[in-house]
Amino acid sequence: MPTNKMTTLDSFSTIESADCVETCPLNPSIITCCTYQLVTNTTTNTSTETSTNTTTHHQQQQHKGTIYHFKIIQSSHLELVQTLSSLPYGIFDMKYHPYYPLLAVCQTNRTLSIYHVKGKDYSELEFICDYSFHESGMMTSVDWNDHRDDELLSTQLLLTCGDSYGHVHVLELLNFSSIMDTDMHTGHKALHSLSSSPLDSGNIQTAVSLSSTCQLDSNNHNVQLSHLYTFSNAHECECWTSAFHYFNSKLMYSGGDDSLFKLYDIHNQKSIFKSMNMHASGICCIQHSPFKEFEFYTGSYDDTLKVWDCRMFSASQMSSSCGSSCGSNSSHREMRGFQPIHTFELGGGVWNIKPNVSSLLRTSPLRNNPSSLIATATMYNGFHVLDISNQTIVAHYLPEDNLLSYGIDWCGSVLEMHHHDDDDTNLVDDHLSTNHIEFVRKDSNRLYLATCTFYDGTLRLIQMDLEE
């Protein structure tokens, strides 16, 4: 049974249906919430579930949406600092880059947009560029490649998107270093200049027949999204999730409404593993573990979250580029032998998975008692916090029945931001960097989450009291 108490500290009505919320990694007191609303000509309820539309209906419907940008004040209040309203599209998903002030937004108008997160405390969003997919459905998911892969971190920024037609796309953000030098008046140290050269593999460049570039100039920034290639018809219906391996950016996952799980070698542009036996229903989300190199998580409509060891993938289907990160040197295993490390029965479809990566920071209350906590948005059964290491459900939060829980993320109880010199390398483990900013926590026995529910259009700030 869950043992940790979860309490609502503050809430905000988004009016439209709220379906995703993200915390800014560079300042975890900044959170962004987006909405997805079906526009109809009737007076009936205009809400519709993002997970139940068919592809045909997708193309006949019109949507609208709003981007809300908040600051958490004194660990207990939501302050709205920016609103981008009356957008002629809904928003399915968004993702902050883990190191750079960039936000990627997936839209129902077949478009991926990139925003620059500006200001001394990252409280302002500025549109930079977008890319429109003319032969695709609505964009349903997005992920950045840069996590712990040093090789690609210094050369390029890749993104992956899934869409409602079942395609999986790979794009590159070019010339992004032009927006990394912040204004002098902010007092921020400029991020190091990075090369934004295209993929260095000749095989990839010659094979990309769909490659094209869409550019919108913003305040003299020459930032561009370049479409590299597409895994066409990767799924028979909606691709709900596509995500990069956390430790090896040459590897990528996807999952869809067809219950199909796929692993890709993006260096050689091919699928190297697939299975329809990992879940009994559609796969809604995939997240590689930031805690352990070989673990990843999948969530499904079948009400389960499963923990997997990617070393169990069949060796005969692995590419040499996978290396140790996916166990390519392991012995061959048949598909029927591929079993999860653990299965969490959560009583609702698992739409979203968020690891508590802040627990890796030196200032985290979990620092001296590390546990691999992840949070889930569990559709018709609220929100859960799971301890992956101990295979336990440590908290469950159900604001009301039948609200449809879609969005969740960890956020910070930040009192002030301290900037460190470049030679301060002890702030975080390895190279998991937050731009040399230390976040001072008010309460060492509390954690905070932001959640959003669809039917009532509500963003909530949640406090979780840790067991003494």
C-alpha positions, 0 to 999 in steps of 0.5 A: 500500500502507498505510504506517502501522503500527497496534498494539493497545494494550488490549482489553476483552471486551464478552461480548455482540456489540459493534457501535458505538463513539463518542468524546465530542467534549468529551473524546476520552479518553472512549469509549462502546461498545454491544452488540447481542445476539439472545436465543434459547431455544437453546444455539446461538451467539446472535450475529447480524449487524445487517446481515442480518436481515429486517424480519419477523425483526426483529419476532419477535426479542428482543434485549439490550444493554449500554452501556459507558463508558470512560476512556483512561488514559495513552494506552494503557489502557481503564478502565471507568468506568460500565456500563449492563447488562441492557438489554432491547434491543440498540443499533444506533447512537449519536451524541454531539452535537459541541458539547453533552454529549448522547448519542443512542442507537438501540435495537431496541425502536423507541426513541431515547434521550438521555443527558446526559454528566456529570462534570468529565471527562464520565465519567458517563451519565445517562438524560434522555428517550426517544421510542418509534416505534409504527409503525416497525421497529427504530431503525438510525441516528441523527445530530444536525443541529448541525455548522457551521450557525450559523443552526440552532445557536442555536435548535434541536437536530434529530435524524434516525433511520432504521429497519428498515421503511425510514422516515426520521424527524426529531425535535427535542430540546426544553428541552435548555438546562435541562441545559446548566448544569453543577453548580458543583462541576465547575468547568466554565463553563456553556454559553450558554443556548439557545432550544429553540423549535420549527421557525420555518417555518409550512409545517413546523408545519402539515404535521406530521400525525404530530407528537407528544411523548414526555417522561420527567422526569429530576432536574427536567429538562423535556427532551423529544423531539418527533417532527416528521415522517417520510419514510414508506417512504423505502426499500423495506427497511432504512434503514441510515443517515440523516445531515445535511449538515455545513454546511447543516442543512436538507439530509439524506441517507439510504441503505438496503439497497435500494441507494437514496440520497436527499437531502432538503430538510427545510425543505420536507419532500421528497426532492429527489434519489435514485439507485440507481446510486451503488453496486452493493449496499446503502448502509450509511453516509453521512458529509458531509465536515467538511473540504470543504463540497461533499464527502460519503462513502458506504459500501456492501456492494459493498466500496467507499467513494466520495467525491462532490461534491454540486454534481453533483446535478441542478439541476432536482431541487434546492430553493432552500433548498439554496443553494450547499451542494449546487450548486443554481446548477449546470447540469443534469446527467443521472443517468448523469453523476453520478460519484464523485470517487474510489472506494476498493476496501476488500475488505469492506463499509463499515459505518461512516465516521468523519472525524478532526475532531480534525485541525481542532484547533490541538493536532492533530499533523496541524495543520501537515500537514493531510490529510483522514483518515477511518477505516472499519469494513470488516466482513470486512476489518478497519479502514482509514484513508484520506487523502481528499486524496491518495486513498490508503489509509494504514493497514489493521488486521485483528485476526483473520479473520471478526470482522465489524468494525462500529464505529470512532472517533478518540480522544485521547491526553489527558494533561490538560484545560485550560479557557480563557476565553470570549475564547479564540477561537484554539483551533479554526478557525471555530466548531468548538468543544470547550467551550474545552478544549485537549487536550494530546497526549503524542505528536505522531506518533501517532493513536489509534482505538477499534474494536469487532468483532461476533463476538468482542465486543471493544473495542480501543484502537489506536495508529497511528504516523504516517510520519515 
